[in-house]
Amino acid sequence: MDSDQTKQSRYVKTVDISERALATERARSAKQALESSGDELPAIELPELPEPSRDAVAAAGWSSLTPVQQQAIPYMLEGRDLIVQARTGSGKTGAFMLPMFSLLDPEYRAVQALVLAPTRELARQVNEEFCRMAGDEEYTSFRSALVHGGVRYGPQVSAIKDGAQIVVGTPGRIIDLLEQRKLDLSVLKVLVLDEADEMLSMGFYPAMREIKKYVPDVRQSVMFSATMPVKVQNLARLFLTEPSFLGLSTGDESVDTSEHRYYLVEPMKRDRALVSIMEMDNPDSAIIFANTKKDVEYLTAFLKNYGHDCDGISGDLSQRDRDSVLNRLKSGDLRFLVATDVAARGIDVSDLDYVFMYDVPQNPEYYIHRSGRTARAGKSGTIVVIATQLEHNALKSIAKRYGVTLENRELPTKEMIEEKVSERITVLLEEAYRKKTGVQRERLQRFMTLTEELAEEEPEILAMLVDKFYHESMHGKRDNPVERGSSSNEGSDHKSETSGRKGSGKGGGKRRSR
């Protein structure tokens, strides 16, 4: 081996070791930031559950508890605030629903628990799970109300009035009922934020802040999230007090959950592939790496034309212009930066959700440098590589060299993207309508006939208006503090649509004494 090869091998080994050390340190610091100083609680087994919760397990037909249930239930039964990092399918619904059968009073006909979910589908699934646990309606006093948009208010209000102790719903419709005084949360005991990362991605943060105003100071709050980016950590600070943390997504108690995935595409379809992933995932902020200055210039123009808030830097950009772009990125005034590896050297920007690699790095070491731009200081991040079949072997070689676990994924289909975008735009439109005054809503009536005619005869015109509103709302600059990693410590506060089973305080965050 010649001297140059020896130097390269030693350098590569050093990078590999330092990356592992950084990962360990990120996990340690994140865990310290999120965990309370309270004692860790041992896992619980099925026979150890309180009788009401055991009855719920029997009604659901389960023979044992899942790991997330075993770990999380003891904290809920103790009345502690809790953050659980667990993915869909882990049994997390049972983890927060089972304790409620022991924590809530079945004879008290008032809303004692609120479960917020990002989508109507998830809210329905959670409510159905509760109904299975509650068992035959004839023999249980527990009732729930399912509350979400897209359906009439009447059945939902009736379910609440009939004495539902648990309300499961989406933030938008929950706010509507609170403002109409059809929902009272003044005696709320438990607040659950399910799939918190997805709720923020859907644009529900303003509604969640409003809901916080209606929940009591003394309550228990629990948050479940598949990922733990900075925006979710800030949300936890807003709603939870000294929460315990359980990291159960990857089998260890760590928030260092950098996800590495790649997509195989045809060479001429990289740009469309990038846009489809960005559209589906809707990252708050990202650096997009390209190997050449030409690609940086092309991607910057392409993404701008697509409505994204982005700018680009390459090696020949003047220092003044480079500093201007980087300052915008650091301040949160710029969401997406497109850059070459050389131009990105020395960039120190925290709280970036994603790193996109428009192509496989020409130098294997660049993969480590690129991916290190996210998941800093204990935060999680996502690394996405867009590769062709010709680059596949090179990418696998890089992954093997640095011990990176790469997940191969299929690109989201047109139908998947349309469904996701439709969910988001519905949230945005409902939120915009909710803010209208009575006079403004009256003014809208002038256009109802025209709107109906356009929907029938020229839907393209309505689609154009909806597209404009969507891109301005979702793809433009983010000025929301929770969206770009501010500490947003607003009081370190805490606990706080279809009819369900038969069935306001002020935001705060003190633990309910038990």
N, C-alpha and C positions, 0 to 999 in steps of 0.2 A: 504494500500500500504506500503510495507516495505521500509526501508531506501535506499537499493540499487536501487529499482525501482524508488523512488523519485529522486535520483541523476541522474538516466538515463533520466527520463522525463525532468528534468530541463536542462540537457545537450543537449538533442535533440532539445528542444525549442530554446536554445541559438544558436545552429548551424543553425536552420531554419531562425531565425531572422537575423543572420549575413550574411547568403547567400543572403537574399533579400536586405540587406543594400549594400553588395558588388555589386549586380546587378545594383542597383540604381547608385552607384558611378561609375561603369564601363560605364554606359550609359552617365552620365554627363561628365566624362573626355573625352570620345570618341567624344561626340558632340562638346566639346570645341576644341579638336584637329583638327576637320575637318571643322567646320563652320568658315566662315569669320566674320569679325566684322561688316559687312554691315547690313543694316536694313532688317528684314524679309519682304517679299512681300506678299500681300494678294492674295488669290486664284482668278482665273479668270473664268468668266462664258462665255458660247458660244457667246452671243450677244456682248460681250466686245472685242472679237478677232478682229484684223485688217482684213480688207476686204479680202485680198488674202488668209488668213488662214481660214476665214469663207467659202470662195468658196471651199477650199480644203475639209473642213468638209462636205459640201453639196455634193461634188463629191463622197466622200467615203460613203455617205448615213447614216451618224451618226446623231442622234437627240440630243446628249448631249456629254459632255466631261467626261472622267473617272477621279477619284480623282487624279491620278498621273499626268494627263494632266493639270488639274486645278491648281495644285501646282507648276509644273515645268515650264510651258510655260511662266509665268511672268518673271522668271529669265532669260530665253533664250532671250525673247524680250528686256530685259534690257542689254543684252550683257555680263552677268556675267558668270564666270566659275561655274560649278555646278556638284555635285555628288548626284546621286539619287539611293537610295537602294530600288529596287522594283523588284518583281518577274515576271517571264514570265506570260503573260496573263493579265497584269495590264493596258495595253494600253500604254506602254512605247514608242513603235515605233511612235505613234502619238504625244507623248510628245516632241520628238525631231524633228520630221518631219514637223509638222504643223507650228512651228515658221519659218522654213526655207522659206516657201512661202512668208513670209513678210521680212525676213532678206536678202535674196539673190536677185540679179538683174537678172530677166528672160531674159533680152535682151543682157546680157554679156555672150558670148559663151566661158566660161573658167570654170575650176573646182573651185567652191567656197566652197564646202562642201565635207568632206570625212567621211564616216561611216565605221568603222572597226568592223567586226563580227568574231566570233571564227570558225564558220563552213560554208560550202557552202550552206547548207540548210537554215540556219538563214539569210545569206546574200540574198538569193533568196526571202525569206519571206519579209524581210525589203524592198527590191526593188519592190516587187509586191504591198506592202502597199503604197509605194510612188506613183506608177503608178495609183493606184485607186484614191489617193488624187489629183493627177495632172489632172485627168479627160481625156476627149477625146483628143488624141494627135493632132487632127486637130485644136483644139482651145486653146492650151496651148503652151507657149514658154519654159516651163521647161522640161529638158531632164535629164535622168540618165544613168549611165553605171554600169553594174553589172560585177564585176571583181573577179574571183576566179580560182583556179587551176583545173586540170582535163579536161579542154577543150582548144580548139585552141586560140591562142592570137589574131588572125585576127579580129574577130567580136568585141572583147573587145576594141581593139585599135581603130577600126572604130567608135565605140560608143563614145569614148572620143574625137576623132577628129571632130565628127559631132556636138560638142558643148555641151556636157553634163555638167551641172552645179553641179550635185551631183554624186559622185562615191561611190558605196557601194561594199565592198569587204573584202576578207580575207587578213591578213597581208602578207602572203608569196607571193601571186601573185602581190599584190600592190608593194612590194619591187622589184620584177622582172621588172615591168614596169617602176618604178622610175630609176632603174639602167640602163635600156635600153633607158632612156630618152623618153619614150612613154607616160609618165604621168608627168604633170607639176603642182606642188602644190604651186607655188610662190605667187598666189593671194588668197590662201585659207582663208576663213573667219571663218568657223566652223569645228571643229573636234569632232567627236562623237566616244567614245569607248563603244560599246554595249556588255553587258555580259562580263565585264572586268575580273571577277573571272574565267570564263570559258576559256577566251583567255590565261590567265596565266597557267591554268591547262593543256591546250593543248600544252604548250611549246612555245608560240609565243613571249615571252618577248624579245629575241634578235632581232626579226624582228621589233617589236614595237619601240625599241630603234633606229634602223636604220631609220625607217620612221620619227622619230622625227627630224632627221638631215635635212629633206627635207621640213619641214613646216615652215611658217614664224614665227617670234617672236611675231608679233601682230596678235592674233587670239582668238576666243572663243573656249573653250574646255569643253565638257560635258561627264561625265562618268556615265554609268548605270551598276549596279552590284546587283545580288540577295543577296550576302553576302559581308561582309566587313572585311575579315581577314587582317592581317598586310601586306601581299604582295600586296593587292589591295590598301591599304592606301599609301604604298610606290610608287605604280604606279601613284597614284593621285599627289603625290609630284613631280613626274617627269614631268607630263604633264600639271598640273593645277596650277593656281595662285590664292591664297585666295578664294578657292571655297566655295560657300554656300552648305549646306548639307540638303537633304530631306530624312528622313528615313520613307519609306512607305511600307516596307515589311510586317509589323505586325500590322499596324494601329497606331503606335506611332512613334514619332521622336526619335528613339534610335538605337544605333549600337550594343546594347547588345542583339544580336540575336542568342544566344546559342540554337542550335537545338538538341533536345533529341529524338532519334528514336531507335526502337528495331526490331529485326528480330527473328521470331520463327523458330527453326531448329530442326532436329533430333540430339540426343546427339552425334552420331558418325560423324556428318557432320559439327561440329563447325569450324574446321580448314579450310575446303573448303569454308564455308560461309564467314569467315573472309577474305580470299584471294579474293573472288569474289567482296566483298564490296571495299576492298582496290584497286583492279584493276579498278573498275568502277569509284570511286571517286578520286583516285590518290592524296591522301593527301601529302602535303609537309613534314609534321612532325607529329609524334603521340607518345603517350604512350599507350601501350597495357597491360591492367591489367588482371592478372589471379589469381585465389584463392590459387593455390599451387605452390610450387617450381618445382614440376615435370612438371606441365603444362608450366611454364616459360621456362624450359629447352627444352621441346618438341617444343613449338612454335618458340623459337629462331632458332632452327635447321631447322624447317619446312620452316620458312620464308626466311632464308638464302638460302636454297636449291631452293626456288622459285625465287631467284634472288633479294630479297629485302635487302637493307642496314640496318641491325638491329643488336642489341645486347641485352643481358638480364642481370638483376640483381635480386638476391633473398637474403633472410636474412642472409645466411651463406657465402656470398661473402666477401672477405677481404676488409678492408677499402681502401686499395691502389687500388685494382681492381675496386671497386665501384666508387672511385673518377675519375679514368681514363675513365670509361664509361660515367659518368655524364659530365665530361669536354668535351668529344667529342660531346655529345648531345647539350650542351650549345653553343659550338663554331659552330654548324651547320655541324660538320664533321660526325655526325650520325643522320640518319633520323628517325629511329624507335627504341623505347626502350620497351622491354617487362619486366614487373616487378610485384612482389607481392605487396600487400598494405603495408606490414611492410617495405619492402625494399625501397619503394617510399617515405617514410616519410622524410620530410626535403628537398625534391627536389624543387629547385626554378628555373624553366626554363620557360621563357616567349615565346610567339610566336608559341606555339604548336597549330596546326590546329585541331587535332582530339584527342579524348580519346576513345579508344575501350575497352569494357569490354567483355572479352572472356566468362565470365559467370556472373550470378547475384551475387553481393557481399554477402558474408555470414553474414556480419554485415551491417544492413541498413545504418548506419552512413557513411560507406565507400563510398556509392554512391555519397554523397556530396563531400567527400574528393577527390574522383577520378575525378568527373566532374569539380572540381575547378582547375584542371591542365590546362584547356584551357579557352579561353575567358577572359584572364587577361588584366588589364589596358585598358579596353574599347574595346578590340578586340573581334571579334566573334569567335565561335568555334562550333564543332559538337561532340556530345556524342553519341556513338553507342553501344548498348547492344545486345549481342547474347545470346538468352535464349531458353530453351526448354519449352515444355508444362507444365512440372512439376514445372518449376520455374516461370511460368507466373503469378500466383497469388501473389507470393512473390514480383515480380517486380511491379505489380500494387499497392501493399500495400506500397512499398517504394515511388512510385510516388505520391500517395495520402497523405502520411505522410509529404512530403516535398513540396507539391504544384507544382510538376513537370508535365508539359504537355508532355506526351510520344506519339510519332507517330509510329504506327505499319506499317511496310513496307514489301513488298515482295522482296525476293532476286532478283538481276538482273539475267536475263536469259543468257544463253550462247550466244544467238544471240545479245543481247544488249551489252554484253562485247566485242564481236568480232567487232561490229560496232564502238564502242568507241575507241578500241585499233587501229582499222584500220585508223580512223581519225587522231589519234595522230602520228602513224608511218608515215603516208603520210606527215604530217607537218615536222617531223624530217628528212625524206629522202629528201624532197624538199629543206630544209634548208641546208643539207649537200651538195647536188649537187650544190646549188647556190654558195657555197663557193669555189668550184673547179675552178682552173685556166683553161685557154684555153688548155694548154698542158695536164693537168690532164684529162680534158674532152675528149681530143683526144685519150688519153691512154685507156680510158674506152671502146672505140670502139672495141678493141681487144676481148672483152668478150661478145659482143652483140649476136653473133651467139650461143655461149655456153649458155647464159642466156635464150634465146628463146627455146633452146632444153631442158634445165632443166625445164622451166615452162611447157613445153608440156609433158615431159616424167617422170621427177623426181621432182615434185614441193616440196616434203618434204625437199630436200636439200636447196632450196631457202628459205623455211619457217624457217629452222634452222638458216640460216644467218640473216634473218629479226628478228627472235626472239632474237638472240644474240645482235644485234644492238639496239633493242627496250629496252631490260633489262639494257644494259649498259647506255643508254641515259636517261631512265625514272625512273629506280629503283635504280640507283646508288646514289652516293653522289651529293648533290646540292651545287655548289659553286657560284650560281648567287645571288647577294645581294638582289634582290627583292623577291627571293624565300624564304629567311630565316630571314626576319625582320630587315635588316639593315636600317638605315635611308635613305640611297641612295638619298641624297638630291641634285642630280646633277643639280644644277641650278634652283631648284624650278620652272622648266619650265612649259610651258603652251601650249595653243592652237596651235595643231598638233597636175563571170568571163565568162561567157555567155554574150552576148551583152545585154545591157539594152535598154532604150528608146533612140532615136536619141539624138541625143543630141544637180624653186624651191628655196624655201627659205631655211633658216637655222633654226634648232630647237631652240625653245625658249619658251617664255611663257608670253609675255606681253599682257594685255587686249586690245582689239580693242576699241578705243574711239568712242563713238557714239554721 
